[in-house]
Amino acid sequence: MKKINKEELQSLNDSVKKSNSIQIQIGGLEIQKHELLHSMDAASKELMDVQNKLQEKYGDVSVDLETGEIKENEPSKKD
């Protein structure tokens, strides 16, 4: 029976291990991505809720995020 030499076998095993390790890392990153997408969805819903509450209280305004100053929005012109 023919065999590859020890160095070739070691090189082959090292390459397989490296490939497997990278695949595991990619899987971990995909899980993180999935969790972050869910977190982003929740944060977007939270932002929308806050914006809706502010709109109910103050009307159609813009808020300066640094000072909290409120500015009335210009009514949109319809053709």
All heavy atoms as a GROMACS GRO file, in nm:
protein
  624
    1MET      N    1   0.084  -0.116   0.000
    1MET     CA    2   0.000   0.000   0.000
    1MET      C    3   0.089   0.124   0.000
    1MET      O    4   0.184   0.133   0.076
    1MET     CB    5  -0.089  -0.002   0.124
    1MET     CG    6  -0.167   0.126   0.142
    1MET     SD    7  -0.262   0.132   0.293
    1MET     CE    8  -0.396   0.026   0.255
    2LYS      N    9   0.056   0.218  -0.088
    2LYS     CA   10   0.134   0.341  -0.096
    2LYS      C   11   0.087   0.438   0.011
    2LYS      O   12  -0.030   0.441   0.049
    2LYS     CB   13   0.117   0.407  -0.232
    2LYS     CG   14   0.183   0.333  -0.346
    2LYS     CD   15   0.171   0.414  -0.471
    2LYS     CE   16   0.244   0.346  -0.586
    2LYS     NZ   17   0.239   0.426  -0.707
    3LYS      N   18   0.183   0.518   0.061
    3LYS     CA   19   0.154   0.620   0.161
    3LYS      C   20   0.231   0.746   0.127
    3LYS      O   21   0.337   0.740   0.065
    3LYS     CB   22   0.199   0.576   0.301
    3LYS     CG   23   0.118   0.466   0.362
    3LYS     CD   24   0.168   0.443   0.504
    3LYS     CE   25   0.088   0.339   0.577
    3LYS     NZ   26   0.134   0.323   0.716
    4ILE      N   27   0.176   0.859   0.173
    4ILE     CA   28   0.253   0.983   0.160
    4ILE      C   29   0.351   0.987   0.277
    4ILE      O   30   0.332   0.917   0.378
    4ILE     CB   31   0.161   1.108   0.159
    4ILE    CG1   32   0.078   1.119   0.287
    4ILE    CG2   33   0.068   1.104   0.038
    4ILE    CD1   34  -0.007   1.247   0.295
    5ASN      N   35   0.454   1.067   0.263
    5ASN     CA   36   0.554   1.071   0.371
    5ASN      C   37   0.502   1.154   0.489
    5ASN      O   38   0.398   1.220   0.482
    5ASN     CB   39   0.690   1.120   0.320
    5ASN     CG   40   0.687   1.265   0.276
    5ASN    OD1   41   0.628   1.349   0.340
    5ASN    ND2   42   0.755   1.293   0.164
    6LYS      N   43   0.574   1.147   0.602
    6LYS     CA   44   0.530   1.210   0.726
    6LYS      C   45   0.513   1.361   0.711
    6LYS      O   46   0.418   1.420   0.764
    6LYS     CB   47   0.629   1.180   0.839
    6LYS     CG   48   0.623   1.039   0.888
    6LYS     CD   49   0.720   1.018   1.003
    6LYS     CE   50   0.716   0.873   1.050
    6LYS     NZ   51   0.805   0.850   1.164
    7GLU      N   52   0.605   1.426   0.641
    7GLU     CA   53   0.598   1.570   0.623
    7GLU      C   54   0.474   1.609   0.542
    7GLU      O   55   0.405   1.706   0.572
    7GLU     CB   56   0.724   1.623   0.555
    7GLU     CG   57   0.850   1.614   0.639
    7GLU     CD   58   0.913   1.475   0.636
    7GLU    OE1   59   0.886   1.397   0.541
    7GLU    OE2   60   0.986   1.443   0.731
    8GLU      N   61   0.447   1.531   0.438
    8GLU     CA   62   0.328   1.558   0.356
    8GLU      C   63   0.200   1.536   0.437
    8GLU      O   64   0.105   1.614   0.428
    8GLU     CB   65   0.328   1.467   0.232
    8GLU     CG   66   0.438   1.500   0.133
    8GLU     CD   67   0.454   1.394   0.025
    8GLU    OE1   68   0.426   1.275   0.051
    8GLU    OE2   69   0.498   1.433  -0.085
    9LEU      N   70   0.198   1.430   0.517
    9LEU     CA   71   0.083   1.402   0.602
    9LEU      C   72   0.062   1.514   0.704
    9LEU      O   73  -0.050   1.560   0.726
    9LEU     CB   74   0.100   1.267   0.672
    9LEU     CG   75  -0.014   1.223   0.763
    9LEU    CD1   76  -0.145   1.210   0.683
    9LEU    CD2   77   0.020   1.090   0.830
   10GLN      N   78   0.172   1.560   0.763
   10GLN     CA   79   0.164   1.669   0.860
   10GLN      C   80   0.112   1.796   0.793
   10GLN      O   81   0.026   1.866   0.847
   10GLN     CB   82   0.301   1.696   0.925
   10GLN     CG   83   0.298   1.802   1.034
   10GLN     CD   84   0.211   1.760   1.151
   10GLN    OE1   85   0.221   1.648   1.200
   10GLN    NE2   86   0.125   1.849   1.196
   11SER      N   87   0.164   1.826   0.675
   11SER     CA   88   0.122   1.944   0.601
   11SER      C   89  -0.028   1.935   0.566
   11SER      O   90  -0.103   2.033   0.578
   11SER     CB   91   0.206   1.957   0.474
   11SER     OG   92   0.164   2.066   0.396
   12LEU      N   93  -0.072   1.818   0.523
   12LEU     CA   94  -0.212   1.797   0.490
   12LEU      C   95  -0.300   1.816   0.613
   12LEU      O   96  -0.401   1.887   0.609
   12LEU     CB   97  -0.231   1.656   0.432
   12LEU     CG   98  -0.374   1.617   0.397
   12LEU    CD1   99  -0.431   1.708   0.289
   12LEU    CD2  100  -0.377   1.471   0.351
   13ASN      N  101  -0.259   1.755   0.725
   13ASN     CA  102  -0.336   1.769   0.849
   13ASN      C  103  -0.340   1.914   0.897
   13ASN      O  104  -0.444   1.961   0.943
   13ASN     CB  105  -0.280   1.678   0.959
   13ASN     CG  106  -0.329   1.536   0.944
   13ASN    OD1  107  -0.446   1.512   0.917
   13ASN    ND2  108  -0.239   1.440   0.962
   14ASP      N  109  -0.229   1.984   0.888
   14ASP     CA  110  -0.226   2.125   0.928
   14ASP      C  111  -0.322   2.209   0.844
   14ASP      O  112  -0.394   2.294   0.896
   14ASP     CB  113  -0.084   2.181   0.916
   14ASP     CG  114   0.012   2.126   1.022
   14ASP    OD1  115  -0.036   2.063   1.120
   14ASP    OD2  116   0.135   2.144   1.004
   15SER      N  117  -0.323   2.183   0.715
   15SER     CA  118  -0.411   2.257   0.624
   15SER      C  119  -0.558   2.228   0.655
   15SER      O  120  -0.641   2.319   0.654
   15SER     CB  121  -0.381   2.224   0.479
   15SER     OG  122  -0.252   2.268   0.443
   16VAL      N  123  -0.592   2.103   0.682
   16VAL     CA  124  -0.729   2.066   0.715
   16VAL      C  125  -0.770   2.133   0.846
   16VAL      O  126  -0.880   2.188   0.857
   16VAL     CB  127  -0.744   1.912   0.722
   16VAL    CG1  128  -0.878   1.872   0.785
   16VAL    CG2  129  -0.731   1.851   0.584
   17LYS      N  130  -0.683   2.130   0.946
   17LYS     CA  131  -0.713   2.193   1.075
   17LYS      C  132  -0.733   2.343   1.060
   17LYS      O  133  -0.824   2.401   1.119
   17LYS     CB  134  -0.601   2.165   1.175
   17LYS     CG  135  -0.600   2.023   1.227
   17LYS     CD  136  -0.483   2.000   1.321
   17LYS     CE  137  -0.475   1.854   1.362
   17LYS     NZ  138  -0.358   1.827   1.447
   18LYS      N  139  -0.649   2.407   0.979
   18LYS     CA  140  -0.662   2.550   0.955
   18LYS      C  141  -0.796   2.582   0.889
   18LYS      O  142  -0.867   2.674   0.929
   18LYS     CB  143  -0.547   2.601   0.869
   18LYS     CG  144  -0.549   2.752   0.847
   18LYS     CD  145  -0.440   2.797   0.750
   18LYS     CE  146  -0.305   2.793   0.814
   18LYS     NZ  147  -0.199   2.852   0.728
   19SER      N  148  -0.831   2.503   0.789
   19SER     CA  149  -0.958   2.523   0.718
   19SER      C  150  -1.076   2.503   0.813
   19SER      O  151  -1.171   2.583   0.813
   19SER     CB  152  -0.968   2.425   0.600
   19SER     OG  153  -1.089   2.439   0.533
   20ASN      N  154  -1.072   2.397   0.893
   20ASN     CA  155  -1.179   2.372   0.990
   20ASN      C  156  -1.190   2.485   1.092
   20ASN      O  157  -1.301   2.527   1.128
   20ASN     CB  158  -1.157   2.239   1.061
   20ASN     CG  159  -1.182   2.120   0.970
   20ASN    OD1  160  -1.246   2.132   0.866
   20ASN    ND2  161  -1.128   2.005   1.009
   21SER      N  162  -1.079   2.534   1.138
   21SER     CA  163  -1.078   2.644   1.235
   21SER      C  164  -1.142   2.770   1.176
   21SER      O  165  -1.222   2.837   1.242
   21SER     CB  166  -0.935   2.673   1.280
   21SER     OG  167  -0.931   2.787   1.363
   22ILE      N  168  -1.109   2.798   1.052
   22ILE     CA  169  -1.166   2.916   0.985
   22ILE      C  170  -1.316   2.899   0.968
   22ILE      O  171  -1.394   2.994   0.991
   22ILE     CB  172  -1.095   2.941   0.851
   22ILE    CG1  173  -0.951   2.986   0.876
   22ILE    CG2  174  -1.171   3.045   0.768
   22ILE    CD1  175  -0.865   2.989   0.752
   23GLN      N  176  -1.360   2.779   0.932
   23GLN     CA  177  -1.504   2.755   0.918
   23GLN      C  178  -1.577   2.774   1.051
   23GLN      O  179  -1.687   2.830   1.054
   23GLN     CB  180  -1.528   2.614   0.863
   23GLN     CG  181  -1.492   2.599   0.717
   23GLN     CD  182  -1.513   2.457   0.666
   23GLN    OE1  183  -1.541   2.365   0.741
   23GLN    NE2  184  -1.497   2.440   0.535
   24ILE      N  185  -1.517   2.730   1.159
   24ILE     CA  186  -1.577   2.748   1.292
   24ILE      C  187  -1.585   2.896   1.326
   24ILE      O  188  -1.686   2.945   1.378
   24ILE     CB  189  -1.498   2.669   1.399
   24ILE    CG1  190  -1.521   2.520   1.380
   24ILE    CG2  191  -1.537   2.712   1.539
   24ILE    CD1  192  -1.428   2.431   1.461
   25GLN      N  193  -1.479   2.970   1.294
   25GLN     CA  194  -1.480   3.114   1.320
   25GLN      C  195  -1.588   3.185   1.238
   25GLN      O  196  -1.658   3.273   1.288
   25GLN     CB  197  -1.343   3.175   1.289
   25GLN     CG  198  -1.235   3.136   1.388
   25GLN     CD  199  -1.098   3.191   1.348
   25GLN    OE1  200  -1.084   3.259   1.248
   25GLN    NE2  201  -0.998   3.160   1.428
   26ILE      N  202  -1.603   3.146   1.114
   26ILE     CA  203  -1.708   3.204   1.028
   26ILE      C  204  -1.845   3.174   1.088
   26ILE      O  205  -1.932   3.262   1.094
   26ILE     CB  206  -1.696   3.153   0.884
   26ILE    CG1  207  -1.572   3.211   0.817
   26ILE    CG2  208  -1.822   3.188   0.803
   26ILE    CD1  209  -1.538   3.149   0.681
   27GLY      N  210  -1.865   3.053   1.134
   27GLY     CA  211  -1.991   3.017   1.198
   27GLY      C  212  -2.019   3.104   1.320
   27GLY      O  213  -2.131   3.151   1.340
   28GLY      N  214  -1.917   3.127   1.401
   28GLY     CA  215  -1.931   3.214   1.518
   28GLY      C  216  -1.966   3.356   1.479
   28GLY      O  217  -2.051   3.421   1.542
   29LEU      N  218  -1.903   3.404   1.373
   29LEU     CA  219  -1.933   3.540   1.326
   29LEU      C  220  -2.075   3.549   1.272
   29LEU      O  221  -2.144   3.650   1.291
   29LEU     CB  222  -1.833   3.582   1.217
   29LEU     CG  223  -1.691   3.608   1.266
   29LEU    CD1  224  -1.597   3.628   1.148
   29LEU    CD2  225  -1.687   3.729   1.359
   30GLU      N  226  -2.122   3.445   1.205
   30GLU     CA  227  -2.259   3.445   1.154
   30GLU      C  228  -2.360   3.448   1.270
   30GLU      O  229  -2.463   3.515   1.261
   30GLU     CB  230  -2.284   3.324   1.064
   30GLU     CG  231  -2.221   3.335   0.927
   30GLU     CD  232  -2.278   3.449   0.843
   30GLU    OE1  233  -2.398   3.481   0.854
   30GLU    OE2  234  -2.200   3.506   0.765
   31ILE      N  235  -2.329   3.377   1.377
   31ILE     CA  236  -2.416   3.380   1.495
   31ILE      C  237  -2.418   3.521   1.554
   31ILE      O  238  -2.524   3.574   1.588
   31ILE     CB  239  -2.370   3.276   1.599
   31ILE    CG1  240  -2.399   3.135   1.547
   31ILE    CG2  241  -2.439   3.299   1.734
   31ILE    CD1  242  -2.335   3.024   1.630
   32GLN      N  243  -2.300   3.584   1.566
   32GLN     CA  244  -2.293   3.721   1.616
   32GLN      C  245  -2.372   3.815   1.527
   32GLN      O  246  -2.444   3.902   1.575
   32GLN     CB  247  -2.148   3.769   1.623
   32GLN     CG  248  -2.070   3.717   1.740
   32GLN     CD  249  -1.930   3.778   1.742
   32GLN    OE1  250  -1.857   3.773   1.643
   32GLN    NE2  251  -1.895   3.835   1.855
   33LYS      N  252  -2.358   3.798   1.396
   33LYS     CA  253  -2.430   3.882   1.301
   33LYS      C  254  -2.581   3.867   1.322
   33LYS      O  255  -2.654   3.966   1.326
   33LYS     CB  256  -2.392   3.843   1.158
   33LYS     CG  257  -2.466   3.918   1.050
   33LYS     CD  258  -2.427   3.867   0.912
   33LYS     CE  259  -2.514   3.924   0.803
   33LYS     NZ  260  -2.481   3.867   0.672
   34HIS      N  261  -2.627   3.744   1.337
   34HIS     CA  262  -2.768   3.718   1.357
   34HIS      C  263  -2.818   3.787   1.485
   34HIS      O  264  -2.923   3.852   1.485
   34HIS     CB  265  -2.791   3.566   1.363
   34HIS     CG  266  -2.932   3.526   1.380
   34HIS    ND1  267  -3.022   3.528   1.276
   34HIS    CD2  268  -3.002   3.482   1.488
   34HIS    CE1  269  -3.141   3.487   1.320
   34HIS    NE2  270  -3.130   3.459   1.449
   35GLU      N  271  -2.742   3.774   1.592
   35GLU     CA  272  -2.779   3.837   1.719
   35GLU      C  273  -2.780   3.988   1.707
   35GLU      O  274  -2.869   4.056   1.759
   35GLU     CB  275  -2.684   3.792   1.830
   35GLU     CG  276  -2.703   3.645   1.868
   35GLU     CD  277  -2.594   3.593   1.961
   35GLU    OE1  278  -2.492   3.662   1.983
   35GLU    OE2  279  -2.612   3.481   2.012
   36LEU      N  280  -2.680   4.043   1.637
   36LEU     CA  281  -2.675   4.188   1.618
   36LEU      C  282  -2.791   4.239   1.533
   36LEU      O  283  -2.844   4.349   1.558
   36LEU     CB  284  -2.541   4.229   1.556
   36LEU     CG  285  -2.420   4.222   1.650
   36LEU    CD1  286  -2.291   4.242   1.570
   36LEU    CD2  287  -2.431   4.325   1.761
   37LEU      N  288  -2.831   4.163   1.433
   37LEU     CA  289  -2.946   4.203   1.352
   37LEU      C  290  -3.073   4.208   1.436
   37LEU      O  291  -3.154   4.300   1.421
   37LEU     CB  292  -2.962   4.109   1.232
   37LEU     CG  293  -2.858   4.125   1.122
   37LEU    CD1  294  -2.871   4.013   1.019
   37LEU    CD2  295  -2.870   4.260   1.054
   38HIS      N  296  -3.090   4.112   1.526
   38HIS     CA  297  -3.205   4.115   1.616
   38HIS      C  298  -3.196   4.234   1.711
   38HIS      O  299  -3.298   4.301   1.736
   38HIS     CB  300  -3.215   3.985   1.696
   38HIS     CG  301  -3.278   3.873   1.620
   38HIS    ND1  302  -3.413   3.868   1.594
   38HIS    CD2  303  -3.225   3.764   1.562
   38HIS    CE1  304  -3.440   3.758   1.525
   38HIS    NE2  305  -3.327   3.694   1.503
   39SER      N  306  -3.078   4.263   1.761
   39SER     CA  307  -3.059   4.379   1.848
   39SER      C  308  -3.088   4.508   1.774
   39SER      O  309  -3.149   4.600   1.829
   39SER     CB  310  -2.917   4.382   1.904
   39SER     OG  311  -2.894   4.272   1.988
   40MET      N  312  -3.046   4.516   1.649
   40MET     CA  313  -3.071   4.635   1.568
   40MET      C  314  -3.220   4.655   1.545
   40MET      O  315  -3.271   4.767   1.552
   40MET     CB  316  -2.997   4.626   1.434
   40MET     CG  317  -3.008   4.748   1.348
   40MET     SD  318  -2.926   4.888   1.427
   40MET     CE  319  -3.018   5.020   1.353
   41ASP      N  320  -3.292   4.546   1.519
   41ASP     CA  321  -3.436   4.553   1.501
   41ASP      C  322  -3.503   4.605   1.628
   41ASP      O  323  -3.590   4.693   1.621
   41ASP     CB  324  -3.490   4.416   1.463
   41ASP     CG  325  -3.638   4.418   1.430
   41ASP    OD1  326  -3.680   4.504   1.347
   41ASP    OD2  327  -3.713   4.336   1.487
   42ALA      N  328  -3.462   4.554   1.743
   42ALA     CA  329  -3.519   4.599   1.870
   42ALA      C  330  -3.487   4.747   1.895
   42ALA      O  331  -3.574   4.823   1.939
   42ALA     CB  332  -3.467   4.513   1.985
   43ALA      N  333  -3.364   4.788   1.865
   43ALA     CA  334  -3.325   4.928   1.884
   43ALA      C  335  -3.404   5.020   1.791
   43ALA      O  336  -3.445   5.129   1.830
   43ALA     CB  337  -3.174   4.945   1.861
   44SER      N  338  -3.428   4.976   1.669
   44SER     CA  339  -3.507   5.055   1.573
   44SER      C  340  -3.650   5.072   1.621
   44SER      O  341  -3.707   5.181   1.611
   44SER     CB  342  -3.506   4.990   1.435
   44SER     OG  343  -3.377   4.992   1.380
   45LYS      N  344  -3.708   4.964   1.675
   45LYS     CA  345  -3.845   4.973   1.729
   45LYS      C  346  -3.849   5.067   1.849
   45LYS      O  347  -3.943   5.145   1.863
   45LYS     CB  348  -3.895   4.834   1.766
   45LYS     CG  349  -3.927   4.748   1.645
   45LYS     CD  350  -3.968   4.608   1.684
   45LYS     CE  351  -3.994   4.524   1.558
   45LYS     NZ  352  -4.020   4.383   1.589
   46GLU      N  353  -3.749   5.059   1.934
   46GLU     CA  354  -3.742   5.147   2.051
   46GLU      C  355  -3.731   5.293   2.006
   46GLU      O  356  -3.800   5.381   2.061
   46GLU     CB  357  -3.622   5.110   2.138
   46GLU     CG  358  -3.608   5.193   2.263
   46GLU     CD  359  -3.487   5.153   2.346
   46GLU    OE1  360  -3.444   5.036   2.339
   46GLU    OE2  361  -3.434   5.240   2.416
   47LEU      N  362  -3.646   5.320   1.908
   47LEU     CA  363  -3.631   5.456   1.856
   47LEU      C  364  -3.763   5.506   1.799
   47LEU      O  365  -3.804   5.620   1.824
   47LEU     CB  366  -3.521   5.462   1.751
   47LEU     CG  367  -3.503   5.594   1.677
   47LEU    CD1  368  -3.470   5.707   1.775
   47LEU    CD2  369  -3.395   5.582   1.571
   48MET      N  370  -3.832   5.422   1.725
   48MET     CA  371  -3.960   5.460   1.665
   48MET      C  372  -4.062   5.493   1.774
   48MET      O  373  -4.137   5.590   1.764
   48MET     CB  374  -4.013   5.350   1.575
   48MET     CG  375  -4.130   5.392   1.489
   48MET     SD  376  -4.183   5.264   1.374
   48MET     CE  377  -4.039   5.256   1.268
   49ASP      N  378  -4.063   5.414   1.882
   49ASP     CA  379  -4.154   5.441   1.993
   49ASP      C  380  -4.126   5.577   2.057
   49ASP      O  381  -4.217   5.654   2.084
   49ASP     CB  382  -4.144   5.331   2.100
   49ASP     CG  383  -4.206   5.199   2.057
   49ASP    OD1  384  -4.284   5.199   1.959
   49ASP    OD2  385  -4.176   5.097   2.122
   50VAL      N  386  -3.998   5.604   2.081
   50VAL     CA  387  -3.960   5.733   2.140
   50VAL      C  388  -3.998   5.847   2.047
   50VAL      O  389  -4.055   5.948   2.091
   50VAL     CB  390  -3.807   5.736   2.172
   50VAL    CG1  391  -3.762   5.875   2.212
   50VAL    CG2  392  -3.773   5.635   2.281
   51GLN      N  393  -3.972   5.833   1.919
   51GLN     CA  394  -4.006   5.937   1.822
   51GLN      C  395  -4.157   5.960   1.818
   51GLN      O  396  -4.203   6.074   1.813
   51GLN     CB  397  -3.953   5.900   1.682
   51GLN     CG  398  -3.803   5.911   1.670
   51GLN     CD  399  -3.751   5.859   1.537
   51GLN    OE1  400  -3.803   5.763   1.481
   51GLN    NE2  401  -3.648   5.924   1.486
   52ASN      N  402  -4.234   5.852   1.822
   52ASN     CA  403  -4.380   5.865   1.819
   52ASN      C  404  -4.431   5.938   1.943
   52ASN      O  405  -4.520   6.023   1.934
   52ASN     CB  406  -4.447   5.729   1.805
   52ASN     CG  407  -4.430   5.670   1.666
   52ASN    OD1  408  -4.408   5.742   1.570
   52ASN    ND2  409  -4.440   5.538   1.656
   53LYS      N  410  -4.377   5.905   2.060
   53LYS     CA  411  -4.417   5.973   2.184
   53LYS      C  412  -4.384   6.121   2.177
   53LYS      O  413  -4.464   6.206   2.219
   53LYS     CB  414  -4.350   5.907   2.304
   53LYS     CG  415  -4.408   5.772   2.338
   53LYS     CD  416  -4.333   5.707   2.454
   53LYS     CE  417  -4.387   5.566   2.479
   53LYS     NZ  418  -4.310   5.495   2.582
   54LEU      N  419  -4.264   6.153   2.128
   54LEU     CA  420  -4.226   6.293   2.116
   54LEU      C  421  -4.314   6.366   2.015
   54LEU      O  422  -4.352   6.482   2.037
   54LEU     CB  423  -4.078   6.306   2.078
   54LEU     CG  424  -3.979   6.263   2.185
   54LEU    CD1  425  -3.836   6.263   2.129
   54LEU    CD2  426  -3.988   6.354   2.307
   55GLN      N  427  -4.349   6.298   1.907
   55GLN     CA  428  -4.434   6.361   1.807
   55GLN      C  429  -4.574   6.387   1.863
   55GLN      O  430  -4.633   6.491   1.836
   55GLN     CB  431  -4.442   6.276   1.680
   55GLN     CG  432  -4.518   6.347   1.568
   55GLN     CD  433  -4.508   6.274   1.436
   55GLN    OE1  434  -4.460   6.161   1.429
   55GLN    NE2  435  -4.552   6.337   1.330
   56GLU      N  436  -4.626   6.293   1.943
   56GLU     CA  437  -4.756   6.314   2.006
   56GLU      C  438  -4.753   6.435   2.099
   56GLU      O  439  -4.848   6.513   2.105
   56GLU     CB  440  -4.797   6.190   2.086
   56GLU     CG  441  -4.841   6.073   2.001
   56GLU     CD  442  -4.873   5.950   2.085
   56GLU    OE1  443  -4.895   5.963   2.208
   56GLU    OE2  444  -4.874   5.839   2.027
   57LYS      N  445  -4.642   6.452   2.171
   57LYS     CA  446  -4.632   6.560   2.269
   57LYS      C  447  -4.600   6.694   2.205
   57LYS      O  448  -4.657   6.796   2.242
   57LYS     CB  449  -4.526   6.525   2.373
   57LYS     CG  450  -4.515   6.626   2.485
   57LYS     CD  451  -4.422   6.578   2.594
   57LYS     CE  452  -4.417   6.679   2.708
   57LYS     NZ  453  -4.334   6.631   2.818
   58TYR      N  454  -4.507   6.696   2.107
   58TYR     CA  455  -4.457   6.822   2.053
   58TYR      C  456  -4.499   6.850   1.909
   58TYR      O  457  -4.473   6.958   1.857
   58TYR     CB  458  -4.304   6.825   2.061
   58TYR     CG  459  -4.252   6.820   2.203
   58TYR    CD1  460  -4.199   6.703   2.255
   58TYR    CD2  461  -4.257   6.932   2.286
   58TYR    CE1  462  -4.152   6.696   2.385
   58TYR    CE2  463  -4.210   6.927   2.417
   58TYR     CZ  464  -4.158   6.809   2.466
   58TYR     OH  465  -4.112   6.803   2.593
   59GLY      N  466  -4.559   6.754   1.843
   59GLY     CA  467  -4.597   6.772   1.704
   59GLY      C  468  -4.482   6.740   1.610
   59GLY      O  469  -4.384   6.675   1.647
   60ASP      N  470  -4.494   6.790   1.488
   60ASP     CA  471  -4.393   6.763   1.384
   60ASP      C  472  -4.275   6.857   1.402
   60ASP      O  473  -4.275   6.970   1.352
   60ASP     CB  474  -4.456   6.779   1.245
   60ASP     CG  475  -4.362   6.737   1.134
   60ASP    OD1  476  -4.268   6.660   1.161
   60ASP    OD2  477  -4.383   6.781   1.019
   61VAL      N  478  -4.175   6.811   1.477
   61VAL     CA  479  -4.058   6.894   1.508
   61VAL      C  480  -3.931   6.814   1.484
   61VAL      O  481  -3.933   6.692   1.473
   61VAL     CB  482  -4.061   6.942   1.655
   61VAL    CG1  483  -4.180   7.032   1.681
   61VAL    CG2  484  -4.058   6.826   1.753
   62SER      N  485  -3.820   6.888   1.480
   62SER     CA  486  -3.687   6.827   1.480
   62SER      C  487  -3.623   6.861   1.613
   62SER      O  488  -3.643   6.969   1.667
   62SER     CB  489  -3.602   6.883   1.366
   62SER     OG  490  -3.655   6.846   1.241
   63VAL      N  491  -3.546   6.767   1.664
   63VAL     CA  492  -3.480   6.787   1.793
   63VAL      C  493  -3.329   6.783   1.773
   63VAL      O  494  -3.276   6.690   1.712
   63VAL     CB  495  -3.521   6.678   1.895
   63VAL    CG1  496  -3.448   6.696   2.027
   63VAL    CG2  497  -3.672   6.677   1.914
   64ASP      N  498  -3.261   6.886   1.824
   64ASP     CA  499  -3.114   6.888   1.823
   64ASP      C  500  -3.069   6.787   1.928
   64ASP      O  501  -3.098   6.802   2.046
   64ASP     CB  502  -3.062   7.028   1.856
   64ASP     CG  503  -2.912   7.038   1.847
   64ASP    OD1  504  -2.842   6.950   1.903
   64ASP    OD2  505  -2.863   7.135   1.787
   65LEU      N  506  -2.999   6.682   1.885
   65LEU     CA  507  -2.960   6.574   1.977
   65LEU      C  508  -2.856   6.616   2.080
   65LEU      O  509  -2.837   6.547   2.180
   65LEU     CB  510  -2.909   6.454   1.896
   65LEU     CG  511  -3.014   6.385   1.809
   65LEU    CD1  512  -2.949   6.271   1.730
   65LEU    CD2  513  -3.131   6.334   1.890
   66GLU      N  514  -2.790   6.728   2.059
   66GLU     CA  515  -2.690   6.774   2.157
   66GLU      C  516  -2.752   6.866   2.261
   66GLU      O  517  -2.719   6.857   2.379
   66GLU     CB  518  -2.574   6.844   2.086
   66GLU     CG  519  -2.489   6.746   2.007
   66GLU     CD  520  -2.362   6.810   1.952
   66GLU    OE1  521  -2.316   6.911   2.007
   66GLU    OE2  522  -2.310   6.756   1.854
   67THR      N  523  -2.843   6.954   2.218
   67THR     CA  524  -2.899   7.054   2.309
   67THR      C  525  -3.042   7.024   2.352
   67THR      O  526  -3.088   7.078   2.452
   67THR     CB  527  -2.898   7.194   2.243
   67THR    OG1  528  -2.989   7.193   2.132
   67THR    CG2  529  -2.759   7.233   2.198
   68GLY      N  530  -3.113   6.942   2.278
   68GLY     CA  531  -3.253   6.916   2.306
   68GLY      C  532  -3.345   7.024   2.251
   68GLY      O  533  -3.467   7.019   2.271
   69GLU      N  534  -3.288   7.119   2.180
   69GLU     CA  535  -3.368   7.228   2.124
   69GLU      C  536  -3.464   7.175   2.018
   69GLU      O  537  -3.428   7.091   1.936
   69GLU     CB  538  -3.275   7.333   2.061
   69GLU     CG  539  -3.346   7.454   2.008
   69GLU     CD  540  -3.249   7.556   1.950
   69GLU    OE1  541  -3.142   7.577   2.010
   69GLU    OE2  542  -3.281   7.613   1.845
   70ILE      N  543  -3.586   7.227   2.022
   70ILE     CA  544  -3.690   7.184   1.929
   70ILE      C  545  -3.706   7.289   1.820
   70ILE      O  546  -3.707   7.409   1.847
   70ILE     CB  547  -3.825   7.168   2.003
   70ILE    CG1  548  -3.814   7.057   2.107
   70ILE    CG2  549  -3.937   7.139   1.904
   70ILE    CD1  550  -3.934   7.048   2.197
   71LYS      N  551  -3.720   7.243   1.698
   71LYS     CA  552  -3.740   7.331   1.583
   71LYS      C  553  -3.858   7.278   1.504
   71LYS      O  554  -3.865   7.160   1.472
   71LYS     CB  555  -3.614   7.334   1.496
   71LYS     CG  556  -3.625   7.421   1.373
   71LYS     CD  557  -3.496   7.413   1.291
   71LYS     CE  558  -3.514   7.481   1.157
   71LYS     NZ  559  -3.399   7.461   1.071
   72GLU      N  560  -3.954   7.367   1.474
   72GLU     CA  561  -4.070   7.328   1.395
   72GLU      C  562  -4.024   7.288   1.255
   72GLU      O  563  -3.942   7.355   1.194
   72GLU     CB  564  -4.170   7.443   1.385
   72GLU     CG  565  -4.235   7.481   1.516
   72GLU     CD  566  -4.337   7.379   1.564
   72GLU    OE1  567  -4.400   7.313   1.479
   72GLU    OE2  568  -4.350   7.364   1.687
   73ASN      N  569  -4.079   7.181   1.205
   73ASN     CA  570  -4.049   7.138   1.068
   73ASN      C  571  -4.135   7.218   0.972
   73ASN      O  572  -4.249   7.252   1.001
   73ASN     CB  573  -4.076   6.989   1.049
   73ASN     CG  574  -3.972   6.903   1.118
   73ASN    OD1  575  -3.858   6.942   1.135
   73ASN    ND2  576  -4.012   6.785   1.160
   74GLU      N  577  -4.078   7.248   0.857
   74GLU     CA  578  -4.152   7.319   0.753
   74GLU      C  579  -4.256   7.225   0.694
   74GLU      O  580  -4.228   7.108   0.670
   74GLU     CB  581  -4.056   7.362   0.640
   74GLU     CG  582  -3.947   7.459   0.683
   74GLU     CD  583  -3.999   7.600   0.704
   74GLU    OE1  584  -4.092   7.640   0.632
   74GLU    OE2  585  -3.946   7.668   0.792
   75PRO      N  586  -4.378   7.275   0.672
   75PRO     CA  587  -4.477   7.189   0.608
   75PRO      C  588  -4.431   7.152   0.466
   75PRO      O  589  -4.372   7.233   0.398
   75PRO     CB  590  -4.605   7.274   0.602
   75PRO     CG  591  -4.570   7.407   0.661
   75PRO     CD  592  -4.428   7.407   0.702
   76SER      N  593  -4.455   7.029   0.428
   76SER     CA  594  -4.412   6.986   0.295
   76SER      C  595  -4.506   7.046   0.192
   76SER      O  596  -4.627   7.054   0.211
   76SER     CB  597  -4.411   6.834   0.284
   76SER     OG  598  -4.539   6.782   0.311
   77LYS      N  599  -4.448   7.091   0.082
   77LYS     CA  600  -4.526   7.152  -0.027
   77LYS      C  601  -4.572   7.044  -0.121
   77LYS      O  602  -4.493   6.961  -0.165
   77LYS     CB  603  -4.441   7.254  -0.102
   77LYS     CG  604  -4.400   7.370  -0.016
   77LYS     CD  605  -4.314   7.467  -0.096
   77LYS     CE  606  -4.266   7.581  -0.009
   77LYS     NZ  607  -4.182   7.674  -0.079
   78LYS      N  608  -4.699   7.042  -0.150
   78LYS     CA  609  -4.753   6.944  -0.245
   78LYS      C  610  -4.785   7.015  -0.375
   78LYS      O  611  -4.842   7.122  -0.377
   78LYS     CB  612  -4.879   6.878  -0.188
   78LYS     CG  613  -4.850   6.794  -0.068
   78LYS     CD  614  -4.970   6.717  -0.023
   78LYS     CE  615  -4.932   6.629   0.097
   78LYS     NZ  616  -5.044   6.551   0.142
   79ASP      N  617  -4.746   6.954  -0.485
   79ASP     CA  618  -4.772   7.014  -0.617
   79ASP      C  619  -4.914   6.995  -0.659
   79ASP      O  620  -4.979   6.903  -0.637
   79ASP     CB  621  -4.678   6.952  -0.722
   79ASP     CG  622  -4.533   6.988  -0.692
   79ASP    OD1  623  -4.507   7.094  -0.634
   79ASP    OD2  624  -4.444   6.906  -0.726
   0.00000   0.00000   0.00000
